[in-house]
Amino acid sequence: YDFYGDKRVVEAHYPALTRLARFLEDSARNHLYETDLGDHESLGDKSFALTASCFYYLDIRLMAEFAGILGKKEEQSRYAQLADTIGEAVVQRFLDPRTGRFDTGTQSAQVLGLWNNLAAGAAKEAALQTLLRQIGKHKGHLATGIFGTKMLFDVLRRNNLNSVAVEIAGQPDYPGWGYMIRNGATTLWETWAASDNVYSKNHPMFGSVDEWFYRSLLGINPGAPAFEKVIIHPLPAGKLSFAKGSYNSVRGPIGSSWRIEGRRLKLNVEIPANTSAEIWVPVRGEGNVTESGNPVAGVKDVKLLRREKGYLVYETGSGRYAFESDFKR
């Protein structure tokens, strides 16, 4: 639905999902669950009860969203209230608000809580710091499994910590994708460790890093269902000096490429017809932003919305744009 804007898939499966939600609600104990698969293939201790309870929370949040898409207001309200109750139960049992530690405090435990927005204010900042310490403990490597890996990169993207993500993604040794490549992998493995064919060597479950390439490095994200609004929010970080790519959306190709040359960053964007866009241009200092060589303030149909966290955020329509900005690493 997010990528294609077709609510028929929600309509078709809503009755079955309603039965599933009822089963989950009836089977929960004090709005929590005690066991499941955990963050499969994560390294270290697994937080089974936290993982199970967080996914129960996510399921009910999704039901509220689906009910809203279908205009079922009463059901939307009930699911939203139930999700709030589940979230409060998870926080009460698993979160230490002083330290920001979720359950065992592993990378997987921290990203589960942070990805589900179960910490706020000072507790959220403490939870992020606990996560960063865990990454440091593993010398800049991930220790997450099939769920936590996707969530880890999302959490780092949402909190402007892409330099950490770049470091993790580029690690050449175990555990990580570089280790797979150095050991002859041409497809993704089921496990971080090499296997004598006990585990699959052609498995998509750690492929979520590809999403990070698009959402973070290129910064291509839907701002509304079916990309009626496009958000371009690139995150230049680490030693990377350029990125280039495109996504063939239901509305047409969305392109994003950036390159750092000296103290200038060049960002080229392609926005398909019949859409609007919010383009985040990375800047340092005052900005000195141009578009197609002209001061951006005088460019028609490019409107400055705000300055936020090292970016100047512009609103545009469809078309091709070539921004340049002051950018010192």
C-alpha positions in Angstrom: 0.0 0.0 0.0 2.8 2.4 0.9 4.6 1.9 -2.4 1.7 1.4 -4.8 -1.3 3.1 -3.1 -3.6 0.2 -3.9 -5.8 -0.5 -0.9 -7.3 -3.6 -2.5 -4.6 -5.7 -0.9 -5.7 -4.4 2.5 -9.3 -5.0 1.7 -8.7 -8.5 0.5 -6.7 -9.6 3.6 -8.4 -7.5 6.3 -10.9 -10.3 7.4 -8.1 -12.8 7.9 -6.0 -10.2 9.7 -8.9 -9.5 12.0 -9.1 -13.1 13.0 -5.3 -13.2 13.6 -5.5 -10.1 15.7 -8.3 -11.6 17.8 -6.3 -14.8 18.3 -3.2 -12.8 19.4 -5.3 -10.7 21.8 -7.0 -13.8 23.3 -3.6 -15.6 23.7 -1.7 -12.7 25.3 -1.1 -12.6 29.0 -1.2 -9.2 30.6 -0.8 -7.8 27.0 2.6 -9.6 26.6 4.0 -12.7 25.1 6.8 -14.8 26.6 8.4 -16.7 23.7 8.9 -16.8 20.0 11.8 -17.2 17.5 13.6 -14.2 18.9 15.9 -12.1 16.6 16.8 -15.2 14.6 20.6 -15.5 13.9 21.5 -12.6 16.2 24.7 -13.0 18.2 24.6 -13.3 22.0 21.7 -13.5 24.3 18.2 -13.4 22.8 15.3 -11.4 24.3 12.5 -13.8 23.4 9.8 -12.2 25.5 10.7 -8.7 24.4 10.8 -9.7 20.7 7.5 -11.5 20.9 5.8 -8.6 22.8 7.1 -6.0 20.4 5.8 -7.9 17.4 2.4 -8.2 19.1 2.5 -4.4 19.6 3.5 -3.9 15.9 0.7 -6.2 14.7 -2.0 -4.3 16.5 -0.5 -0.9 15.4 -0.7 -2.2 11.8 -4.3 -3.2 12.3 -5.2 0.3 13.4 -3.5 1.6 10.3 -5.3 -0.8 8.0 -8.7 0.0 9.7 -8.0 3.7 9.0 -7.2 3.0 5.4 -10.5 1.2 5.0 -12.4 3.9 6.8 -13.4 1.7 9.8 -13.2 4.4 12.4 -14.5 2.4 15.4 -12.1 -0.5 14.7 -9.2 2.0 14.1 -9.9 3.6 17.5 -10.1 0.2 19.3 -6.9 -1.1 17.8 -5.1 2.2 18.5 -6.1 2.0 22.2 -5.1 -1.6 22.4 -1.7 -0.8 20.9 -1.2 1.9 23.4 -2.0 -0.5 26.2 0.4 -3.1 24.8 3.2 -0.5 24.4 2.8 0.6 28.0 3.0 -3.0 29.2 6.2 -3.5 27.1 7.8 -0.3 28.5 6.8 -1.1 32.1 8.4 -4.6 32.0 11.4 -4.2 29.7 12.6 -0.6 29.8 14.8 1.0 32.4 14.1 4.7 31.7 17.1 5.8 33.6 19.7 3.8 31.6 17.6 3.4 28.4 18.2 -0.3 28.5 15.6 -2.6 27.0 15.7 -6.1 28.7 19.2 -7.6 28.1 20.5 -4.4 26.5 21.9 -6.1 23.4 21.9 -4.5 20.0 18.8 -6.4 19.1 16.9 -5.5 22.3 17.8 -1.8 21.9 16.7 -1.6 18.2 13.5 -3.4 18.9 12.5 -0.8 21.5 13.8 2.2 19.5 12.4 1.1 16.1 8.9 0.7 17.7 9.2 4.2 19.3 8.9 2.8 22.8 11.2 5.3 24.4 10.8 9.0 24.5 12.7 12.1 25.7 15.7 11.4 28.0 14.9 7.6 27.9 15.2 7.6 24.1 18.5 9.4 24.2 19.8 6.9 26.8 18.6 4.0 24.7 20.4 5.3 21.7 23.6 5.7 23.7 23.2 2.1 25.0 22.9 0.9 21.5 26.0 2.9 20.4 28.0 1.4 23.3 26.9 -2.1 22.2 28.1 -1.4 18.6 31.4 -0.1 20.1 31.6 -3.3 22.2 31.5 -5.2 18.9 34.2 -2.9 17.4 31.8 -1.3 14.9 30.1 -4.6 13.9 26.5 -5.5 14.1 25.3 -8.4 16.3 21.7 -8.3 15.1 19.6 -11.0 13.4 17.0 -11.0 10.6 14.7 -8.5 12.3 17.2 -6.4 14.2 19.4 -5.9 11.2 16.7 -4.1 9.2 15.6 -2.2 12.3 19.2 -1.2 13.2 19.7 0.6 9.9 16.3 2.2 10.2 17.1 3.5 13.7 20.4 4.9 12.6 18.8 6.6 9.6 16.0 8.1 11.6 18.4 9.5 14.2 21.0 11.0 11.8 23.6 8.4 12.7 24.4 7.3 9.1 28.2 7.5 9.8 27.7 4.5 12.2 25.7 2.7 9.5 28.4 3.3 6.9 31.0 1.9 9.3 28.9 -1.2 10.0 28.0 -1.9 6.4 31.7 -1.6 5.3 33.2 -4.0 7.8 35.4 -6.5 5.9 35.5 -9.1 8.6 33.1 -11.2 10.7 30.2 -10.6 11.2 29.0 -8.7 8.1 28.5 -8.7 4.4 32.2 -8.1 3.7 33.0 -11.3 5.5 30.6 -13.2 3.2 32.2 -11.7 0.1 35.8 -12.4 1.3 34.8 -16.0 1.8 33.5 -16.4 -1.8 29.8 -15.6 -1.3 28.0 -14.5 -4.5 24.6 -14.7 -2.7 23.5 -13.9 0.8 24.0 -16.5 3.5 21.4 -17.5 6.1 24.0 -17.0 8.9 26.7 -14.5 9.6 29.2 -17.4 10.0 30.4 -19.6 7.2 28.7 -22.9 7.0 29.5 -26.3 5.5 26.1 -26.4 3.6 24.2 -27.0 6.9 22.6 -23.5 6.5 21.4 -22.0 3.3 24.0 -20.0 1.2 21.3 -18.4 -0.9 19.0 -16.7 1.6 17.4 -13.2 1.4 17.1 -12.6 5.1 20.1 -10.2 5.5 19.2 -8.4 2.3 17.6 -5.5 4.2 20.9 -3.6 3.9 19.8 -2.9 0.2 16.9 -0.9 1.6 19.5 1.3 3.4 21.2 2.0 0.1 18.0 3.6 -1.2 16.5 5.1 1.9 19.7 6.5 3.5 22.5 6.8 0.9 20.3 8.0 -1.9 17.6 9.3 0.5 14.6 8.1 -1.6 11.6 7.7 0.6 7.8 7.8 0.1 6.2 10.9 1.7 2.7 9.7 0.9 1.2 6.4 -0.5 2.3 5.6 -4.0 4.9 8.4 -3.9 2.3 11.1 -4.5 4.8 13.0 -2.4 8.5 12.1 -2.6 11.1 12.7 0.1 14.7 13.0 -1.0 16.8 12.9 2.2 20.4 11.7 1.4 22.8 11.1 4.3 26.4 11.6 3.2 28.6 10.1 5.8 31.9 8.4 6.5 34.5 8.3 3.8 31.8 8.1 1.0 32.3 10.8 -1.6 29.4 9.9 -4.0 26.2 7.8 -4.4 24.0 7.4 -7.5 20.8 5.4 -8.2 17.2 5.5 -9.0 13.9 3.7 -8.0 11.2 2.9 -10.6 8.2 3.9 -8.6 4.6 3.4 -9.7 4.6 7.1 -10.8 7.9 6.8 -12.7 11.6 6.9 -12.0 12.9 8.7 -8.9 16.6 9.6 -9.2 19.0 10.8 -6.6 22.8 11.3 -7.0 25.2 13.3 -4.9 29.0 13.9 -5.1 31.3 15.8 -2.7 33.9 17.9 -4.6 36.2 19.8 -2.3 33.9 21.9 -0.1 30.9 21.6 -2.3 28.2 19.0 -2.5 26.3 18.4 -5.8 22.9 16.8 -5.5 20.9 15.9 -8.6 17.3 14.8 -8.3 14.7 13.5 -10.7 11.0 13.8 -9.5 8.3 12.1 -11.7 5.3 13.9 -13.1 2.2 14.5 -11.0 4.1 14.4 -7.7 5.5 16.9 -5.3 8.8 16.6 -3.4 10.5 17.5 -0.2 14.2 17.7 -0.9 16.8 17.8 1.9 20.0 19.5 0.8 22.9 18.9 3.1 24.7 22.1 4.1 27.4 23.4 6.4 27.5 26.9 7.7 25.2 29.4 6.0 24.5 27.1 3.1 25.1 29.1 -0.1 22.8 26.8 -2.1 22.3 27.1 -5.8 20.0 25.3 -8.2 21.2 24.8 -11.8 23.9 27.5 -11.1 21.4 30.1 -9.8 20.8 31.3 -6.2 18.1 29.0 -5.0 16.1 31.9 -3.5 15.3 33.1 -7.0 14.3 29.8 -8.6 10.6 29.4 -9.4 8.8 26.5 -7.9 11.5 25.8 -5.3 10.3 26.9 -1.9 12.4 26.9 1.3 10.5 25.2 4.1 13.0 25.2 7.0 16.5 24.5 8.2 16.8 21.3 10.1 19.7 19.2 11.5 22.3 20.3 8.9 19.9 20.5 6.0 18.0 23.1 4.1 14.6 21.6 3.2 12.9 22.6 0.0 9.5 21.9 -1.5 9.4 21.3 -5.3 7.2 19.9 -8.0 8.2 17.3 -10.6 11.2 17.8 -12.8 15.0 17.6 -12.6 16.9 19.7 -10.1 20.7 20.3 -9.7 21.5 21.6 -6.2 24.9 22.7 -5.0 25.7 23.6 -1.4 28.6 24.3 1.0 29.6 21.1 2.5 32.7 20.5 4.6 33.3 17.2 6.2 
